[in-house]
Amino acid sequence: MQSVHKVEIILSSLKLEQLLTILDQVNVSGYTVIDNTTGKGDRGFTDTDLDRVFSNAYVLTVCTNEEQLNLLIAEITPLLKKVGETCLVSAAAWIDH
């Protein structure tokens, strides 16, 4: 197994393409996007009744080293501050296969 940092980001679908561009710029090798997520946070319940454009997306990826993680954090922090979204980082293990 390989130690990695699991990065989970929830943000407006309006900013998804900008986030995916950042992931490519810092050489994150892959990610999973789940569109039309709903939930409740400090700003209340988020629903997708209006349209997909106004929904949230959940993005899951991993950083394989501290340098990559620190670069990703530096690049996405301005975006997160601007749109007030959520990013969680946790230690994980990647099963080599």
N, CA, C and O of each residue as an XYZ file, in Angstrom:
388
protein
N       0.843     -1.188      0.000
C       0.000      0.000      0.000
C       0.880      1.240      0.000
O       2.006      1.228      0.497
N       0.342      2.304     -0.567
C       1.055      3.572     -0.641
C       0.277      4.618      0.159
O      -0.941      4.730      0.022
N       0.979      5.376      0.987
C       0.345      6.461      1.733
C       0.028      7.612      0.790
O       0.867      8.016     -0.015
N      -1.190      8.136      0.895
C      -1.629      9.268      0.069
C      -2.450     10.212      0.936
O      -2.768      9.902      2.085
N      -2.786     11.356      0.376
C      -3.692     12.300      1.017
C      -4.985     12.308      0.210
O      -4.977     12.646     -0.974
N      -6.089     11.939      0.841
C      -7.388     11.964      0.176
C      -7.915     13.391      0.252
O      -7.957     13.988      1.328
N      -8.314     13.933     -0.889
C      -8.817     15.302     -0.966
C     -10.257     15.239     -1.462
O     -10.533     14.709     -2.538
N     -11.170     15.789     -0.663
C     -12.585     15.820     -1.013
C     -13.019     17.277     -1.090
O     -12.805     18.045     -0.152
N     -13.622     17.650     -2.200
C     -14.020     19.039     -2.412
C     -15.486     19.066     -2.818
O     -15.908     18.319     -3.701
N     -16.252     19.922     -2.175
C     -17.649     20.153     -2.551
C     -17.747     21.610     -2.955
O     -17.409     22.506     -2.181
N     -18.217     21.842     -4.182
C     -18.320     23.215     -4.666
C     -19.429     23.332     -5.682
O     -19.952     22.333     -6.176
N     -19.778     24.564     -5.986
C     -20.806     24.845     -6.978
C     -20.392     24.300     -8.331
O     -19.232     24.421     -8.727
N     -21.334     23.703     -9.039
C     -21.055     23.212    -10.393
C     -20.590     24.328    -11.312
O     -19.932     24.071    -12.320
N     -20.928     25.566    -10.971
C     -20.483     26.705    -11.774
C     -18.963     26.850    -11.747
O     -18.385     27.410    -12.679
N     -18.309     26.361    -10.705
C     -16.857     26.477    -10.547
C     -16.130     25.159    -10.812
O     -14.916     25.077    -10.621
N     -16.853     24.133    -11.247
C     -16.253     22.819    -11.436
C     -15.146     22.830    -12.485
O     -14.071     22.283    -12.238
N     -15.373     23.428    -13.628
C     -14.350     23.449    -14.678
C     -13.080     24.152    -14.201
O     -11.972     23.735    -14.538
N     -13.244     25.223    -13.413
C     -12.077     25.933    -12.872
C     -11.294     25.017    -11.940
O     -10.064     24.996    -11.982
N     -11.990     24.264    -11.106
C     -11.318     23.320    -10.208
C     -10.604     22.232    -10.999
O      -9.465     21.893    -10.676
N     -11.235     21.682    -12.016
C     -10.619     20.616    -12.800
C      -9.367     21.117    -13.523
O      -8.405     20.368    -13.691
N      -9.378     22.365    -13.944
C      -8.191     22.974    -14.555
C      -7.053     23.041    -13.546
O      -5.904     22.745    -13.875
N      -7.375     23.429    -12.316
C      -6.358     23.489    -11.255
C      -5.792     22.091    -10.995
O      -4.579     21.935    -10.857
N      -6.649     21.080    -10.928
C      -6.169     19.713    -10.697
C      -5.192     19.291    -11.795
O      -4.168     18.668    -11.515
N      -5.511     19.631    -13.040
C      -4.602     19.314    -14.148
C      -3.284     20.074    -14.019
O      -2.223     19.517    -14.304
N      -3.335     21.339    -13.592
C      -2.132     22.158    -13.474
C      -1.162     21.626    -12.427
O       0.052     21.755    -12.584
N      -1.688     21.028    -11.363
C      -0.809     20.500    -10.307
C      -0.529     19.010    -10.494
O      -0.011     18.344     -9.597
N      -0.880     18.500    -11.673
C      -0.590     17.117    -12.056
C      -1.237     16.067    -11.164
O      -0.636     15.032    -10.878
N      -2.461     16.334    -10.728
C      -3.231     15.304    -10.049
C      -3.632     14.303    -11.127
O      -4.236     14.680    -12.131
N      -3.304     13.047    -10.929
C      -3.425     12.067    -12.005
C      -4.854     11.628    -12.300
O      -5.131     11.137    -13.394
N      -5.746     11.790    -11.366
C      -7.131     11.369    -11.590
C      -8.045     11.916    -10.519
O      -7.598     12.363     -9.463
N      -9.318     11.873    -10.803
C     -10.322     12.341     -9.854
C     -11.661     11.745    -10.206
O     -11.860     11.246    -11.314
N     -12.579     11.797     -9.263
C     -13.953     11.377     -9.471
C     -14.847     12.570     -9.182
O     -14.674     13.252     -8.173
N     -15.810     12.823    -10.075
C     -16.764     13.911     -9.895
C     -18.154     13.312     -9.790
O     -18.563     12.517    -10.636
N     -18.871     13.694     -8.756
C     -20.273     13.303     -8.605
C     -21.094     14.584     -8.661
O     -21.007     15.432     -7.772
N     -21.890     14.711     -9.716
C     -22.709     15.906     -9.908
C     -24.011     15.829     -9.115
O     -24.418     14.769     -8.639
N     -24.639     16.984     -8.992
C     -25.973     17.106     -8.389
C     -26.033     16.576     -6.963
O     -26.925     15.802     -6.619
N     -25.090     16.993     -6.145
C     -25.096     16.576     -4.749
C     -25.971     17.518     -3.933
O     -26.087     18.700     -4.256
N     -26.569     17.009     -2.903
C     -27.372     17.818     -1.994
C     -26.861     17.605     -0.583
O     -26.198     16.609     -0.293
N     -27.173     18.539      0.283
C     -26.752     18.410      1.667
C     -27.091     19.664      2.453
O     -27.744     20.577      1.948
N     -26.642     19.690      3.681
C     -26.908     20.814      4.564
C     -25.608     21.252      5.203
O     -24.840     20.429      5.700
N     -25.368     22.549      5.187
C     -24.173     23.117      5.789
C     -24.522     24.351      6.584
O     -25.677     24.551      6.960
N     -23.519     25.186      6.844
C     -23.762     26.387      7.646
C     -24.621     27.414      6.917
O     -25.121     28.349      7.542
N     -24.801     27.258      5.615
C     -25.674     28.155      4.855
C     -27.031     27.534      4.555
O     -27.781     28.044      3.723
N     -27.348     26.423      5.238
C     -28.638     25.778      5.072
C     -28.598     24.623      4.096
O     -27.529     24.163      3.694
N     -29.782     24.159      3.719
C     -29.937     23.014      2.837
C     -29.680     23.416      1.390
O     -30.146     24.465      0.944
N     -28.947     22.596      0.662
C     -28.678     22.831     -0.752
C     -29.418     21.777     -1.549
O     -29.267     20.581     -1.298
N     -30.211     22.214     -2.502
C     -31.015     21.310     -3.302
C     -30.764     21.588     -4.774
O     -30.213     22.633     -5.119
N     -31.154     20.683     -5.634
C     -30.952     20.839     -7.065
C     -32.256     21.097     -7.808
O     -32.338     20.813     -9.003
N     -33.263     21.618     -7.149
C     -34.555     21.844     -7.789
C     -34.486     22.824     -8.954
O     -35.211     22.660     -9.935
N     -33.628     23.838     -8.867
C     -33.611     24.875     -9.895
C     -33.065     24.365    -11.216
O     -33.689     24.566    -12.258
N     -31.927     23.718    -11.193
C     -31.302     23.223    -12.414
C     -29.915     22.712    -12.069
O     -29.372     23.052    -11.018
N     -29.342     21.905    -12.936
C     -28.010     21.375    -12.714
C     -26.979     22.490    -12.576
O     -26.005     22.341    -11.839
N     -27.180     23.593    -13.268
C     -26.244     24.718    -13.225
C     -26.072     25.239    -11.807
O     -24.996     25.718    -11.449
N     -27.125     25.152    -10.996
C     -27.081     25.697     -9.646
C     -26.835     24.622     -8.593
O     -27.012     24.878     -7.402
N     -26.434     23.431     -9.008
C     -26.214     22.351     -8.063
C     -24.767     22.362     -7.564
O     -23.965     23.207     -7.961
N     -24.458     21.427     -6.705
C     -23.101     21.254     -6.206
C     -22.493     20.006     -6.811
O     -23.206     19.115     -7.274
N     -21.176     19.947     -6.804
C     -20.451     18.762     -7.253
C     -19.516     18.320     -6.140
O     -18.990     19.137     -5.384
N     -19.321     17.024     -6.058
C     -18.384     16.424     -5.109
C     -17.210     15.892     -5.929
O     -17.403     15.125     -6.872
N     -16.003     16.298     -5.570
C     -14.809     15.863     -6.285
C     -13.913     15.134     -5.292
O     -13.596     15.655     -4.222
N     -13.511     13.922     -5.660
C     -12.615     13.110     -4.846
C     -11.342     12.865     -5.639
O     -11.391     12.458     -6.800
N     -10.204     13.114     -5.007
C      -8.920     12.841     -5.636
C      -7.907     12.501     -4.556
O      -8.217     12.549     -3.365
N      -6.703     12.159     -4.972
C      -5.620     11.907     -4.026
C      -4.368     12.632     -4.474
O      -4.123     12.811     -5.667
N      -3.581     13.045     -3.496
C      -2.244     13.587     -3.741
C      -1.267     12.558     -3.210
O      -1.433     12.042     -2.105
N      -0.249     12.262     -4.000
C       0.667     11.183     -3.638
C       1.863     11.630     -2.813
O       2.637     10.800     -2.337
N       2.019     12.964     -2.639
C       3.119     13.447     -1.804
C       2.781     14.833     -1.257
O       1.846     15.489     -1.715
N       3.564     15.260     -0.268
C       3.318     16.549      0.408
C       3.460     17.725     -0.546
O       2.692     18.684     -0.462
N       4.421     17.665     -1.443
C       4.636     18.772     -2.380
C       3.412     18.991     -3.264
O       2.969     20.122     -3.464
N       2.879     17.902     -3.785
C       1.686     18.005     -4.629
C       0.494     18.526     -3.818
O      -0.263     19.370     -4.297
N       0.331     18.025     -2.599
C      -0.765     18.479     -1.740
C      -0.638     19.965     -1.439
O      -1.621     20.697     -1.547
N       0.546     20.426     -1.065
C       0.745     21.834     -0.737
C       0.494     22.734     -1.943
O      -0.071     23.818     -1.799
N       0.905     22.297     -3.120
C       0.643     23.065     -4.338
C      -0.850     23.128     -4.624
O      -1.368     24.189     -4.971
N      -1.544     22.011     -4.484
C      -2.997     21.996     -4.700
C      -3.697     22.930     -3.726
O      -4.564     23.708     -4.125
N      -3.332     22.861     -2.464
C      -3.959     23.725     -1.457
C      -3.723     25.195     -1.784
O      -4.639     26.011     -1.686
N      -2.506     25.529     -2.168
C      -2.198     26.929     -2.522
C      -3.032     27.395     -3.712
O      -3.457     28.550     -3.754
N      -3.268     26.515     -4.673
C      -4.016     26.890     -5.880
C      -5.522     26.958     -5.657
O      -6.194     27.806     -6.245
N      -6.065     26.072     -4.810
C      -7.533     26.068     -4.644
C      -8.032     26.970     -3.525
O      -9.216     27.304     -3.489
N      -7.151     27.373     -2.608
C      -7.603     28.218     -1.492
C      -8.270     29.508     -1.962
O      -9.327     29.850     -1.430
N      -7.713     30.246     -2.931
C      -8.418     31.452     -3.398
C      -9.807     31.144     -3.963
O     -10.748     31.909     -3.751
N      -9.936     30.028     -4.680
C     -11.241     29.638     -5.226
C     -12.210     29.317     -4.102
O     -13.364     29.743     -4.138
N     -11.758     28.573     -3.110
C     -12.627     28.213     -1.989
C     -13.060     29.444     -1.201
O     -14.213     29.539     -0.780
N     -12.145     30.383     -1.001
C     -12.491     31.617     -0.288
C     -13.512     32.433     -1.074
O     -14.418     33.035     -0.498
N     -13.354     32.443     -2.385
C     -14.229     33.234     -3.250
C     -15.660     32.704     -3.250
O     -16.614     33.480     -3.205
N     -15.803     31.382     -3.302
C     -17.142     30.805     -3.416
C     -17.638     30.164     -2.125
O     -18.772     29.689     -2.070
N     -16.799     30.144     -1.081
C     -17.220     29.647      0.226
C     -17.570     28.175      0.253
O     -18.587     27.790      0.828
N     -16.744     27.351     -0.359
C     -17.035     25.930     -0.438
C     -16.191     25.125      0.535
O     -15.507     25.702      1.381
N     -16.228     23.805      0.430
C     -15.625     22.921      1.408
C     -14.530     22.062      0.788
O     -14.674     21.558     -0.327
N     -13.424     21.900      1.532
C     -12.357     20.994      1.122
C     -11.871     20.249      2.361
O     -11.540     20.864      3.375
N     -11.831     18.943      2.272
C     -11.348     18.098      3.365
C     -10.127     17.315      2.885
O     -10.107     16.801      1.767
N      -9.113     17.233      3.743
C      -7.907     16.463      3.435
C      -7.707     15.475      4.573
O      -7.755     15.843      5.747
N      -7.480     14.212      4.212
C      -7.240     13.194      5.243
C      -6.182     12.206      4.756
O      -5.958     12.045      3.557
N      -5.547     11.560      5.708
C      -4.558     10.530      5.373
C      -5.285      9.287      4.918
O      -6.328      8.926      5.463
N      -4.729      8.636      3.915
C      -5.332      7.405      3.391
C      -4.232      6.499      2.859
O      -3.072      6.900      2.766
N      -4.603      5.300      2.520
C      -3.676      4.353      1.915
C      -4.258      3.875      0.600
O      -5.432      3.515      0.511
N      -3.418      3.879     -0.411
C      -3.806      3.469     -1.761
C      -3.308      2.038     -1.965
O      -2.122      1.764     -1.780
N      -4.187      1.143     -2.337
C      -3.801     -0.242     -2.552
C      -3.174     -0.362     -3.931
O      -3.827     -0.123     -4.947
N      -1.901     -0.735     -3.955
C      -1.202     -0.945     -5.227
C      -1.780     -2.168     -5.910
O      -1.936     -3.221     -5.292
N      -2.096     -2.024     -7.187
C      -2.612     -3.174     -7.948
C      -2.193     -3.116     -9.387
O      -2.540     -4.003    -10.167
